[in-house]
Amino acid sequence: MTRSLVLGTAGHIDHGKTALVHALTGIDTDRLPEEKARGVTIDIGFAHLDTTHGSLAIIDVPGHERFIRNMLAGASGIDLALLVIAADDSVMPQTHEHLAILQLLGIRHGVIVMTKCDLADPDWQDLVEEDIRELTRTTFLREAPIVRTSATTGSGIDDLRQAIQECCVTIQQSHRDDETDRPFRLAVDRSFTAAGLGTIITGTVWSGSVTVDTELEHLPTRRRVRIRGMQVHGQDARTITVGQRAAINLSGVHHSEIERGHELAEPGSLTPAHRITGHLHVLPDSPFPIKHRSRVRLHIGTAELIAQVRLLSGMTIEAGHAQTASLVTTEPVVCMARQPFVVRCESPLITLGGGTVLQPSVHIPAIARGDDQGIRLLQSILDDEPAARVATAVRLRGYSRWQESDLWREADVTPNQARLALTQLQQEGTLVSLPVSKGRAALLHADRCQELKLRVLKAIRFLHDRSPLAAAIPRTQIIGRLSYLDSDLIQALLSHMITDRQLTGNEHTVARADHKPALTPEQVQALNTLLATYESAAFTPPAVEQAAQSLGTSPDRLKPLFDLAAQQNQLIHIGAFLYLHHSREREARQRLADAFDSSPQGLTISEIRVLLNTSRKYAVPICEYFDRLGVTKRLGDKRMAGPNLRHEEG
C-alpha cells in the first residue's frame, strides 16, 4: 500500500533552501513577518509537492545555528532529506551539523542538491561536488544523487523533481506496510487559533490513522480532546493517516495549553515519564564528552527538554563512543522504544550526539547503574525480530502488570506482531502464563518466573523454619512475606508450583515438596496420645482445653500439634474448638448415608444425636460442619442428604 511521505530540507543558512522549495512547489514557506523582512528562515515552514504517488509533504527548516532547535522539530518524522549546499559557498558548519542530526534521527534516504549554480562556474561546482562526496562518504547519503540547480534560472529543477520521485519509489518499496495498524500518534509543531474555529494544531502523523469526531489524548497532560475537523494540504479531510501533514481543529483544549513538543495519540497508548533510558552515542567530532550527571538539551519528537544524563556504567562518554544512559527530564517526555533522539549542550548550543530509546516508560523498573546484565538486556530492544523485542519488553516489565497494548510502546511492534510473538513465545516456553483471576492471566518471562519461584521458596523455607511443626504454611503468610508483590500473582504462582509438584498444598495452605514436620520424641508421643484420645472419644470429642489438661500441658503448647494433625487430615476441625478423628468423621458420613437410605424424608437433630450416640452439644456442630461440606442440607428442622454425601473430603 502506498503511504504518504514527508520530505525535510537541511543545510547551512542562506544556501537557498526556501527558494528551492518555492521553485519546486510554488509555495513560499516563510510565513513570519521577520522572516520576510530579513530574508532568513527562523521557524519551520510547510509546503507540498504533487508526485505520481500522491502529494509529498515538505518541511523547510531554518539553517542558522541559533535556530537548530526549530530544525530538529521539523526534521523529526521525515522520510527523506534534501541536503542543500550552495555552489558558491560549499560545505559550511551547519551543513555538518544538519547532516549529523539527520544521521542521529535515523533518516535513511535523501537527495543532495547543489543550489545557486548560476553563481559558480562548472569547474568550481566540480570541486564543491568533491567536498560533498567527502562529507557524505560514511553517511546514508554516500550514494545519493547530487542534483545541480538554480532557483533563479530554474535550471535542474525538473531533474530534482525526478530524483525526488525516484527516491520516493525506493522508500515505498522498502517501507513497512503495518504502520496504519499502529495506534494513532501525531507530534505537534504548531498551535494557534482561528476565528470561529478555536484551537488548531498542525503536525505530522507518525503512525496509525484517525477520523473526524474521534477522541484523542493530549500528551503530556493526558487530557481528552475531540477532533472537530481536519485538513491535509489545505483540503478538508475526514481521515488522516501515517505520513501525512495535517491541521486539526480540536475541542476540549485552549490553544495556549498545547504547544510544540506535545503530542496527540490514541488514549492510553503512550505514557508521559520523567525518565527514559537509551543507547547514547557521542559524535566523533564533538568538542566535548558527555559526563555522568551532566545537563543536556534533549530533543525528541518535536520537543526540547532539559535532562540530566545518568550513565549506567563509567563516568564519561568520549567522542565517537557510546554508552547506555538514563535521561532524567525536568518536564514529562513522551516517547516509545526505538525512537531516535538528539542531545545538545545546554551552553554553548552545539550538537553532542544522540541515540535510540531503549526503555520509554516510568512503569518499567529502572536498570541500576553497574548492572551489566540489565544493560545487555536493554540492548535487545534494538533486535530486528519482533518476538525478540517482545520477550525483552516482557522481561523488563519484571513482575508488574502489563497489557498487550503496552508492547507497541515498549517493543515497537504492531498489535498483530504482538499477538503472533506472544503465541510463539508461550509455545517456546519463553513466557509463562499464570491464571490470576477468571478471564485474566499474567504473562511472565520464564527467567522472571524462575526468579519469583526462588523468592517464594525462600519465604516458605523461612516460615517452615519458624514453625517446624507446621505441615503446611497458610498462603496468606507467604503473601505477607512478599507484600511488595501483587497478591493475585503470588496466588497464581503457588498454584502453578503445586501443579509442577514443586510444592504440595491446596487453595489455603502450601508446603515445600520435600518438607516434613520436625517433631521431638516427646512431641511424637504427645501426638499419638492426642490421636488415640480423639479416636476413643468418638462423637463426644474433648475441647482443646480438656485435651491439654488430660495431657498435662497448656493449650498454647498443644496447639501446634492440633494444627499439624489437622493439616495432615488426622484430625478434622469441625468448628470452634472441636475436632473429630478422621476415622470417626468417615464413620459419621457412613452412618448418615445408611440412615438417609432408610429415611429419605430426613432426620432431626434428635435422631442424628441418637444415630451418633452423642449429645446435642456435639450433634449440632457436627451437622453444621456437614452442611458446609454439602454432605447434608438443612430443610426446616431436618437434615436431608446433600449432594456430597457419598464424596469424602481429600
ABEGO torsion letter per residue (X at the ends): XBBBBBBBBBEBBGAGAAAAAAAAAGBBABABAAAAAAGBBABBBBBBBBBAAEBBBBBBBBABAAAAAAAAAAABGBABBBBBBBAAAEBBAAAAAAAAAAAAAGBABEBBBBBGAAABBAAAAAAAAAAAAAAAAABAAAABBBBBBBAAAGBGAAAAAAAAAAAAAAAAAABBAAAAABBBBBBBABBBBBBGAEBBBBEBBABEBBBBGBBBBBOAAGBBBBBABBBBGGBBBABBBBGBBBBBBBBGBBAAABBBGBBBBBBGABBBBABBBBBBBBBAABABBBBBGBBBBBBBEABBBBBBBBBABEABBBBGBBBBBBBBBABBBBBBBGBBBBBBBAOBBBBAEEEBBABABAABBBBBBGBAAAAAAAAAAABABAAAAAAAAAAAAEABBBBAAAAAAAAGBBAAAAAAAAAAAAAAGABBBBBABBGBBBBBBAAAAAAAAAAAAAAAAAAAAABAABABBBAAAAAAAAAABBAAAAAAAAAAAAAAGABBEBAABBBBAABBBBBBAAAAAAAAAAAAAAAAAEABBBBAAAAAAAAGBBAAAAAAAAAAAAAAGABBBAEEABBBBAAAAAAAAAAAAAAAAABAAEBBAAAAAAAAGBBAAAAAAAAAAAAAAGABBBBEABBBBBAAAABBBX
